[in-house]
């Protein structure tokens, strides 16, 4: 792709899940994206921008992913003949258990669509696991190991805890990665083998996702279309990243935005601001590690997209932060500033790393 700030191009932004086809599985997927790329090329656009495509959590928000690198499985095109090794019999057996007519109409039923697609991926994986492992899969796992091993471990622990990503509510021995691995080593061999197989399943899903997304990137290039991605500045507290790298995040603080009087229907935002719930970055720790976490995050986006934007890029320089989680917002809503500080032990919402209390701090920002 020949892309330069010197040359203006026009494009279109769309959430992938909204790009529906007549015969989809209840959500826009990579086959839909191919058709959308064709449409964009015929119209004369040169760029298609998408919302973040990392694996979503229970709230189904693309800006609140459970991994900064892992791709969302519901974006995959799953059908006989697709890169996932599905037979027509396997496909019909799984799909027959769902009401496709209802899934294909109205708003996306994210939870049901996820169950359907994960069931198809389970079928595909069983066929994959029954054959000799291709070397390209082993190579993928080895290359991506710095994030993939931690992610797959986290995903199986989610299964062990009812499918929820809220790691601070898991069984006590699972709430910390070190103690969780010690717990696993203490389990009977049969349990450990089963756990390892589930880890391998999640690696397989990401391998399939990587192949499909890179195929779509190549297809976009043949149509003269650039794909543009989106990196949220923040990362979900309940993500494999924070779980595995607790030392790189200040989890007692929640990033957000300062009070905004124009939000007439939101008393909390008017009084205190927007509390997004994202943990703050401990930049000193990240720099000491040569920003390796950020390098893997950006690398994942660059593998698929020709361009990308960083949402809320100002957050690299400063971000408004709260000394409480969003779940406590209503508790603080009726309080005065003095009452709030008494409850927090003196901490207060402010810009991080420097508040605006002095001219020197303001100049430094």
C-alpha positions as CSV (number, residue, x, y, z in Angstrom):
1,X,0.0,0.0,0.0
2,X,1.3,3.5,-0.9
3,X,0.2,5.6,2.1
4,X,1.5,9.0,2.8
5,X,0.3,12.1,4.8
6,X,1.0,14.0,1.6
7,X,-1.8,12.3,-0.2
8,X,-5.4,12.7,0.9
9,X,-7.7,9.7,0.8
10,X,-11.3,9.1,1.8
11,X,-12.6,6.1,3.7
12,X,-15.4,4.8,5.9
13,X,-15.6,3.7,9.5
14,X,-17.8,0.8,10.6
15,X,-18.0,-1.7,13.5
16,X,-17.3,-5.1,12.1
17,X,-20.2,-6.7,14.1
18,X,-22.6,-4.5,12.3
19,X,-21.6,-5.6,8.8
20,X,-24.4,-8.2,8.4
21,X,-24.9,-10.6,5.5
22,X,-28.0,-12.5,4.6
23,X,-26.5,-15.9,5.6
24,X,-24.3,-14.8,8.5
25,X,-24.3,-16.4,11.9
26,X,-25.8,-13.5,13.7
27,X,-22.9,-11.1,13.5
28,X,-20.7,-9.3,11.0
29,X,-17.6,-11.4,10.3
30,X,-14.5,-11.5,8.0
31,X,-16.6,-12.7,5.1
32,X,-18.7,-9.6,5.6
33,X,-15.6,-7.5,5.7
34,X,-14.5,-8.9,2.3
35,X,-17.8,-7.8,0.8
36,X,-17.5,-4.4,2.5
37,X,-14.0,-4.0,1.1
38,X,-15.4,-4.7,-2.4
39,X,-18.2,-2.2,-1.9
40,X,-15.7,0.4,-0.6
41,X,-13.4,-0.1,-3.6
42,X,-16.3,0.2,-6.1
43,X,-17.4,3.5,-4.4
44,X,-13.9,4.9,-4.7
45,X,-12.9,4.8,-1.1
46,X,-9.3,3.9,-0.2
47,X,-9.6,3.1,3.4
48,X,-11.8,1.0,5.8
49,X,-11.5,1.7,9.5
50,X,-12.8,-0.7,12.2
51,X,-13.3,-0.5,15.9
52,X,-10.9,-2.5,18.1
53,X,-11.0,-6.2,17.2
54,X,-9.5,-7.7,20.4
55,X,-11.4,-10.4,22.3
56,X,-14.3,-8.8,24.3
57,X,-15.3,-9.4,27.8
58,X,-18.8,-10.0,29.3
59,X,-19.9,-6.4,28.4
60,X,-19.2,-7.0,24.7
61,X,-17.5,-3.7,24.4
62,X,-14.6,-3.5,21.8
63,X,-13.0,-0.9,24.1
64,X,-12.9,-3.2,27.1
65,X,-11.1,-6.3,25.8
66,X,-9.8,-9.2,27.9
67,X,-6.6,-9.2,25.9
68,X,-4.6,-6.4,24.3
69,X,-3.4,-8.8,21.6
70,X,-5.8,-11.8,21.2
71,X,-8.4,-11.5,18.5
72,X,-12.2,-11.7,19.0
73,X,-13.4,-15.2,17.9
74,X,-16.8,-14.0,16.8
75,X,-15.2,-12.0,14.0
76,X,-14.2,-15.3,12.3
77,X,-15.9,-16.7,9.3
78,X,-16.8,-20.3,10.2
79,X,-18.2,-22.5,7.6
80,X,-17.2,-25.7,5.6
81,X,-14.2,-24.7,3.5
82,X,-13.0,-21.9,5.8
83,X,-9.5,-22.1,7.3
84,X,-11.1,-23.7,10.4
85,X,-11.4,-27.4,9.5
86,X,-15.1,-27.9,9.6
87,X,-17.0,-30.6,7.7
88,X,-20.6,-29.9,6.6
89,X,-21.8,-32.6,9.0
90,X,-20.0,-30.8,12.0
91,X,-21.3,-27.4,10.9
92,X,-24.9,-28.6,10.5
93,X,-24.8,-30.4,13.8
94,X,-23.7,-27.3,15.8
95,X,-25.8,-24.8,13.9
96,X,-28.9,-27.0,14.2
97,X,-28.9,-26.4,17.9
98,X,-29.4,-22.6,17.5
99,X,-32.3,-20.6,16.1
100,X,-30.5,-18.9,13.2
101,X,-33.7,-17.1,12.1
102,X,-33.7,-15.2,15.4
103,X,-29.9,-14.7,15.4
104,X,-30.0,-13.1,12.0
105,X,-32.7,-10.5,12.8
106,X,-32.5,-7.5,15.1
107,X,-29.6,-6.5,17.3
108,X,-26.6,-8.7,17.7
109,X,-27.2,-11.3,20.4
110,X,-23.5,-11.4,21.4
111,X,-23.7,-14.1,24.1
112,X,-25.6,-16.5,21.9
113,X,-23.4,-15.8,18.9
114,X,-20.4,-16.4,21.0
115,X,-21.7,-19.8,22.2
116,X,-22.4,-20.7,18.5
117,X,-19.0,-19.8,17.2
118,X,-17.1,-21.3,20.1
119,X,-19.0,-24.5,19.6
120,X,-18.0,-24.5,15.9
121,X,-14.4,-23.8,16.9
122,X,-14.5,-26.7,19.4
123,X,-15.6,-29.0,16.6
124,X,-12.9,-27.8,14.3
125,X,-10.3,-28.1,17.1
126,X,-11.2,-31.8,17.8
127,X,-10.6,-32.6,14.1
128,X,-7.3,-30.6,14.3
129,X,-6.2,-32.4,17.4
130,X,-6.8,-35.8,15.9
131,X,-4.2,-35.2,13.2
132,X,-0.5,-34.6,13.2
133,X,0.2,-31.0,14.3
134,X,1.3,-28.8,11.4
135,X,4.6,-27.1,11.8
136,X,3.1,-23.7,11.0
137,X,0.9,-24.0,14.2
138,X,3.9,-24.9,16.3
139,X,5.8,-22.0,14.8
140,X,2.9,-19.6,15.5
141,X,2.8,-20.7,19.1
142,X,6.5,-20.3,19.6
143,X,6.7,-16.8,18.0
144,X,3.6,-15.5,19.8
145,X,4.5,-17.2,23.1
146,X,5.3,-13.9,25.1
147,X,1.6,-13.0,25.1
148,X,-0.1,-16.2,23.9
149,X,1.0,-18.4,26.8
150,X,-0.3,-16.0,29.4
151,X,-3.5,-15.4,27.5
152,X,-4.3,-19.1,27.0
153,X,-3.6,-19.7,30.7
154,X,-6.0,-16.9,31.7
155,X,-8.7,-18.2,29.3
156,X,-8.7,-21.7,30.9
157,X,-8.8,-20.1,34.4
158,X,-11.9,-18.3,33.2
159,X,-13.4,-21.6,32.4
160,X,-12.5,-22.8,35.9
161,X,-14.3,-19.9,37.3
162,X,-17.7,-19.9,35.5
163,X,-16.5,-18.2,32.3
164,X,-16.0,-14.8,34.1
165,X,-13.0,-12.6,33.6
166,X,-13.3,-10.9,36.9
167,X,-10.2,-12.5,38.4
168,X,-10.5,-10.8,41.8
169,X,-13.6,-12.9,42.4
170,X,-12.1,-16.2,41.3
171,X,-11.2,-18.9,43.7
172,X,-8.5,-17.6,46.0
173,X,-5.7,-19.7,44.6
174,X,-6.6,-18.5,41.0
175,X,-6.5,-14.8,41.7
176,X,-2.7,-14.5,41.2
177,X,-0.8,-16.0,38.3
178,X,1.9,-17.4,40.5
179,X,-0.4,-19.1,42.9
180,X,-2.6,-20.3,40.1
181,X,0.4,-22.1,38.4
182,X,1.3,-23.6,41.8
183,X,-2.3,-24.8,42.1
184,X,-2.1,-26.4,38.6
185,X,1.1,-28.2,39.4
186,X,-0.6,-29.7,42.5
187,X,-3.4,-31.2,40.5
188,X,-3.6,-34.8,39.4
189,X,-2.1,-35.7,36.0
190,X,-5.5,-36.1,34.4
191,X,-6.5,-32.6,35.4
192,X,-3.2,-31.1,34.2
193,X,-3.5,-32.8,30.9
194,X,-7.1,-31.5,30.5
195,X,-5.9,-28.0,31.4
196,X,-3.1,-28.1,28.8
197,X,-5.5,-29.3,26.1
198,X,-7.7,-26.3,26.8
199,X,-4.8,-24.0,26.6
200,X,-3.9,-25.5,23.3
201,X,-7.5,-25.0,22.1
202,X,-7.2,-21.2,22.8
203,X,-3.9,-21.1,21.0
204,X,-5.6,-22.9,18.0
205,X,-8.4,-20.3,18.0
206,X,-5.8,-17.5,17.9
207,X,-3.9,-19.2,15.1
208,X,-7.0,-19.5,13.0
209,X,-7.9,-15.9,13.7
210,X,-4.4,-14.7,12.8
211,X,-4.6,-16.6,9.4
212,X,-8.0,-15.3,8.6
213,X,-7.2,-11.7,9.4
214,X,-4.0,-11.7,7.5
215,X,-5.8,-13.2,4.5
216,X,-8.3,-10.3,4.6
217,X,-5.4,-7.8,4.9
218,X,-3.9,-9.3,1.7
219,X,-7.3,-9.2,0.0
220,X,-7.8,-5.6,0.9
221,X,-4.5,-4.8,-0.8
222,X,-5.6,-6.4,-4.0
223,X,-8.6,-4.1,-4.0
224,X,-6.5,-1.0,-3.3
225,X,-8.0,-0.6,0.2
226,X,-6.1,0.1,3.4
227,X,-7.4,-1.3,6.6
228,X,-7.2,1.0,9.7
229,X,-7.3,-0.3,13.2
230,X,-7.9,1.2,16.6
231,X,-5.9,0.9,19.8
232,X,-7.8,1.9,23.0
233,X,-5.4,3.9,25.2
234,X,-6.7,2.0,28.3
235,X,-6.8,-1.7,29.0
236,X,-9.4,-3.7,30.9
237,X,-8.6,-4.3,34.5
238,X,-10.1,-7.8,34.0
239,X,-7.7,-8.8,31.2
240,X,-5.0,-11.4,30.7
241,X,-2.6,-8.5,30.5
242,X,-3.3,-7.0,34.0
243,X,-3.7,-10.4,35.5
244,X,-0.2,-11.5,34.2
245,X,1.6,-8.2,34.6
246,X,0.1,-6.8,37.8
247,X,3.4,-4.9,38.5
248,X,3.0,-2.8,35.3
249,X,-0.4,-1.4,36.3
250,X,-1.7,0.8,39.1
251,X,-4.9,-1.1,39.8
252,X,-6.0,1.0,42.7
253,X,-6.7,4.0,40.4
254,X,-9.2,4.2,37.6
255,X,-8.6,6.3,34.5
256,X,-11.3,8.6,33.1
257,X,-12.1,12.2,32.3
258,X,-12.7,15.3,34.4
259,X,-16.1,16.8,35.3
260,X,-18.2,17.9,32.3
261,X,-21.2,20.2,32.9
262,X,-22.7,19.5,29.5
263,X,-23.7,15.9,30.4
264,X,-27.1,17.1,31.6
265,X,-28.4,13.6,32.0
266,X,-25.5,12.2,34.0
267,X,-25.2,13.7,37.5
268,X,-22.0,11.8,38.3
269,X,-20.2,13.1,35.2
270,X,-21.3,16.6,36.0
271,X,-20.0,16.4,39.5
272,X,-17.0,14.1,39.4
273,X,-16.3,13.2,35.7
274,X,-16.2,10.0,33.7
275,X,-14.8,7.0,35.6
276,X,-13.9,4.4,32.9
277,X,-12.4,1.9,35.3
278,X,-9.2,1.4,33.4
279,X,-6.1,0.9,35.5
280,X,-3.3,3.4,35.1
281,X,0.1,2.5,33.6
282,X,3.2,2.4,35.8
283,X,5.4,3.9,33.1
284,X,8.5,3.6,35.3
285,X,8.1,-0.2,35.4
286,X,7.2,-0.4,31.7
287,X,10.2,1.7,30.7
288,X,12.5,-0.6,32.8
289,X,11.2,-3.5,30.6
290,X,11.8,-1.5,27.4
291,X,8.1,-1.1,26.9
292,X,7.8,-4.7,25.8
293,X,4.1,-5.0,26.6
294,X,3.4,-2.0,24.4
295,X,5.6,-3.3,21.7
296,X,3.6,-6.6,21.5
297,X,0.4,-4.7,21.6
298,X,1.4,-2.4,18.6
299,X,2.9,-5.4,16.8
300,X,-0.4,-7.2,16.9
301,X,-2.3,-4.4,15.3
302,X,0.4,-3.8,12.7
303,X,0.2,-7.4,11.6
304,X,-3.4,-6.8,10.4
305,X,-3.8,-3.2,9.7
306,X,-2.0,-0.8,7.4
307,X,-2.7,2.2,9.7
308,X,-4.0,2.6,13.2
309,X,-5.2,5.3,15.6
310,X,-4.7,5.4,19.4
311,X,-7.9,6.3,21.2
312,X,-7.4,9.1,23.8
313,X,-3.7,9.6,22.8
314,X,-3.6,12.5,25.3
315,X,-3.5,9.7,28.0
316,X,0.1,9.1,27.2
317,X,0.9,12.5,28.7
318,X,-1.7,12.8,31.4
319,X,-5.0,11.2,32.4
320,X,-7.7,12.0,34.9
321,X,-7.9,9.4,37.5
322,X,-10.2,8.3,40.4
323,X,-9.1,6.6,43.6
324,X,-12.1,4.3,43.4
325,X,-13.6,1.8,41.0
326,X,-16.7,2.7,38.9
327,X,-18.8,0.2,40.9
328,X,-18.6,2.7,43.8
329,X,-19.6,5.8,41.8
330,X,-23.1,6.0,43.3
331,X,-21.5,5.8,46.8
332,X,-19.6,9.0,46.0
333,X,-22.3,10.9,44.0
334,X,-24.0,12.6,47.0
335,X,-20.8,13.5,48.8
336,X,-19.0,16.9,49.1
337,X,-15.3,17.2,48.2
338,X,-14.4,17.0,51.9
339,X,-16.6,14.0,52.5
340,X,-15.1,12.3,49.5
341,X,-11.5,12.8,50.8
342,X,-12.5,11.6,54.2
343,X,-13.8,8.3,52.7
344,X,-10.7,7.8,50.4
345,X,-8.2,8.6,53.1
346,X,-7.2,11.9,51.5
347,X,-6.9,10.8,47.9
348,X,-8.9,12.7,45.3
349,X,-9.7,12.6,41.5
350,X,-6.9,14.4,39.7
351,X,-4.7,14.3,36.6
352,X,-2.0,11.7,36.7
353,X,1.0,11.9,36.9
354,X,0.7,15.5,38.0
355,X,-2.4,17.3,39.2
356,X,-3.3,20.9,38.2
357,X,-2.7,22.4,41.6
358,X,0.3,24.5,40.6
359,X,1.4,26.5,37.6
360,X,4.5,24.5,37.5
361,X,2.5,21.3,37.1
362,X,0.3,22.9,34.5
363,X,3.3,24.0,32.5
364,X,4.8,20.5,32.7
365,X,1.7,19.0,31.2
